[in-house]
């Protein structure tokens, strides 16, 4: 278990404690495994190293491992009783009291055993990669609570998949991936020296390119777990590495880094090189 000594206030997410307490209470009542995902999970991982969140959010995302829609309905009723009401999307709840929205994304046996019903009810919900990523979840202690969160490479895979589903709506996913890359060199320095020393032999030497390649290598685990994940991720990367001038990811990163397109394209290429690397 990783220990986080900061308080909830450090997360810069209004009413995170109240929301997390509510979710934890409901999930403990029904004995349902759940995971904190999204930008909040990334913020917790980076806070362990003293890196403060770069953007606040009023949306908090959770993934819940359930076997049937009946279980999800029980969760819904319990959240409604606590003031979290469903809004437009069937997996989104909003608290008028806290002015916080939560996404509660179901995955697990429900995908395998209730595919038809599941897809009819949640036509816009995509959970590819959740099961495989959550298998590697780590625990982070924040004040008196323990949160199960995906490792950073797992979050990158989930965000890459989510962005590819709805790129016009999910620009923040690319920002979050880039933020992980920007800190990954320092976060993984000991690991780089021990396991990825070959990546340091660069001319010119560039920490971001090294970080992207090592992050790719660590993300490869999830591609090996699932052919569907592998096919999706490699297709997204391939499509965005065909032509630098047409790469949506490179364009986004170039703008946010204030760099030339060629550099952002090379950064994405380094990630692809890592993710296809055979150790």
JOJONOR-V117031 format. One record per backbone hydrogen bond with DSSP energy under -0.5 kcal/mol. CO is the residue of the C=O (numbers start at 0). NH is the residue of the N-H. E is the energy in kcal/mol with one decimal. If there is no record, write none. Layout:
{{CO NH E} {CO NH E}}
//
This chain:
{{1 3 -0.5} {1 140 -2.2} {2 4 -0.6} {3 142 -0.8} {5 142 -0.5} {6 9 -1.3} {7 10 -1.6} {7 12 -0.5} {8 11 -1.5} {9 52 -0.6} {11 13 -0.6} {12 15 -1.7} {14 18 -2.1} {15 19 -3.3} {16 20 -2.7} {17 21 -1.7} {18 22 -2.4} {19 23 -2.8} {20 24 -2.3} {21 25 -2.0} {22 26 -2.7} {23 27 -2.5} {24 28 -1.8} {25 29 -1.8} {26 30 -0.8} {26 31 -2.2} {30 32 -0.5} {32 64 -2.4} {34 36 -0.5} {34 62 -2.4} {35 149 -0.6} {36 39 -0.6} {36 40 -0.5} {36 60 -0.7} {37 41 -1.9} {38 42 -2.5} {39 43 -2.0} {40 44 -2.2} {41 45 -2.5} {42 46 -2.2} {43 47 -1.1} {45 48 -1.3} {45 50 -2.2} {46 49 -2.1} {49 51 -0.7} {57 100 -2.5} {59 102 -1.7} {60 36 -2.4} {61 104 -2.9} {62 34 -2.5} {63 65 -0.9} {63 106 -2.2} {65 109 -1.8} {67 71 -1.3} {68 72 -2.5} {69 73 -1.8} {70 74 -2.0} {71 75 -2.5} {72 76 -2.5} {73 77 -2.2} {74 78 -2.5} {75 79 -2.6} {76 80 -2.0} {77 81 -0.6} {78 81 -0.7} {78 83 -2.7} {79 82 -1.7} {82 84 -0.8} {82 95 -0.6} {84 93 -2.9} {88 86 -0.6} {88 91 -1.8} {90 103 -3.0} {91 86 -1.9} {92 101 -2.9} {93 84 -2.4} {93 95 -0.6} {94 98 -1.9} {94 99 -1.0} {99 94 -2.6} {100 59 -2.3} {101 92 -2.9} {101 103 -0.5} {102 61 -3.0} {102 104 -0.6} {103 105 -0.6} {104 63 -2.3} {106 65 -2.3} {107 110 -1.7} {107 111 -0.7} {108 111 -0.6} {108 112 -3.4} {108 113 -0.5} {109 113 -1.2} {113 117 -3.0} {114 118 -2.8} {115 119 -2.2} {116 120 -2.1} {117 121 -2.1} {121 124 -1.4} {123 125 -0.5} {126 129 -1.9} {128 132 -2.6} {129 133 -2.9} {130 134 -1.1} {132 135 -1.5} {133 136 -1.6} {137 148 -2.9} {138 1 -2.8} {139 141 -0.5} {139 146 -3.1} {140 3 -2.1} {141 144 -2.1} {144 141 -2.2} {146 139 -2.8} {146 148 -0.6} {147 35 -2.4} {148 137 -3.1} {150 154 -2.1} {151 155 -2.1} {152 156 -1.8} {153 157 -2.4} {154 158 -2.6} {155 159 -2.4} {156 160 -2.2} {157 161 -2.7} {158 162 -2.7} {159 163 -1.9} {160 164 -1.5} {161 165 -1.6} {165 168 -1.8} {165 169 -1.1} {169 172 -1.2} {169 173 -0.6} {170 173 -0.8} {170 174 -1.4} {171 175 -2.5} {172 176 -2.1} {173 177 -2.3} {174 178 -2.3} {175 179 -1.9} {176 180 -2.2} {177 181 -2.4} {178 182 -1.0} {179 182 -0.7} {179 183 -1.2} {180 183 -0.5} {180 184 -0.7} {182 186 -2.3} {183 187 -2.3} {185 188 -1.0} {187 191 -2.8} {188 192 -2.4} {189 193 -1.9} {190 194 -3.3} {190 195 -0.8} {191 195 -1.3} {195 198 -1.7} {196 199 -1.7} {197 200 -1.1} {199 201 -2.0} {205 209 -2.0} {206 210 -2.8} {207 211 -2.6} {208 212 -1.9} {209 213 -2.5} {210 214 -2.8} {211 215 -2.0} {212 216 -2.2} {213 217 -2.3} {214 218 -1.7} {215 219 -1.1} {217 220 -0.6} {218 221 -1.4} {218 222 -0.7} {219 222 -0.6} {219 223 -1.8} {220 224 -0.9} {221 225 -0.9} {225 229 -2.3} {226 230 -2.9} {227 231 -2.2} {228 232 -2.9} {229 233 -2.5} {230 234 -1.7} {231 235 -2.5} {232 236 -2.6} {233 237 -2.6} {234 238 -2.9} {235 239 -1.6} {236 240 -0.6} {237 240 -1.0} {238 241 -0.6} {242 245 -1.7} {242 246 -0.6} {243 246 -0.9} {245 247 -0.7} {246 250 -2.5} {247 251 -2.0} {248 252 -2.6} {249 253 -2.7} {250 254 -1.9} {251 255 -2.0} {252 256 -2.5} {253 257 -1.1} {253 258 -2.1} {259 262 -0.7} {259 263 -1.7} {260 264 -2.7} {261 265 -2.1} {262 266 -2.1} {263 267 -2.1} {264 268 -2.2} {265 269 -2.1} {266 270 -1.7} {267 271 -2.3} {268 272 -2.6} {269 273 -2.1} {270 274 -2.5} {271 275 -1.6} {273 276 -1.2} {276 278 -0.7}}
//
